[in-house]
């Protein structure tokens, strides 16, 4: 295990890129002492730390035609675009069983990054047991507008990307001198302003911080990318990310596109393997 941080960006179904990278890491037995997962990155973190190669890919594509998995029906009947009961209970408990024993044997620290919608601040929730603490993953992946807020210990949370999309700074503050950052947005991507603040105010009327965070998210995200570039130069970050745009949307149902993105992630990790090991072992 490398004494280093692994930082996993979200991005909805674009997270299949990360799934490919992590499966390459599993093939090479590359593990990290700390992992920070945001949104889809938190979901991918689960199968990586349970060492279930291919599970993230399977879970993301095997149920796309199931009307209970994702879509308008789920949003209207449950309040979540991605059906929480199916994703966080039916699939890991029965349909594609999760290896919680292997996860619990992981000797490092796993964090699910969430946004406290009362304070507007990010929180980094340590996850030790996926069975009893699965709501920490669900909260991180609960996208604004299309998800209910998730209650944990009396507090309400949404998508970690609202407040800390790529928590490299947190990893460095925690003492990780070396960090591997897996991003889902391509080189040159610049986030644009969000134009639907009124919808967020209507969706979460008691939590104005949600709309406030989204209104300035383009600024905070773009600043984070600049920060990551500076840390690359100082040796505190090694970045793996797509080199060109892809046609996969945040909610994508084209299986071939998803498989291609997964393969791209795997191949990108493979192509930088030598440089990655040199970085981690220097």
Protein Blocks (a to p, Z undefined) as FASTA:
>chain_A
ZZddddddehijmlmmmmmmmmmmmmnopacfbdcdehjlmmmmmmmmnopghklmmmmm
mmmmpmklncjklmmmnopabafklmmmmmmmmmmccdfklmmmpmbdcddddddfknop
acddddfbfklmmmmmmmmmmcghjaccddeehiacddfklmomblmkmmmmnopabdcd
ddfbdghiacdddfklmmmmmmmmmlmmlmmmmmmmmmmmmmmmmmmmmmmmnopaccdd
dfbdcfbdfbdcbfklmmmmmmmmmmmmmmmmmmmmmmmmZZ
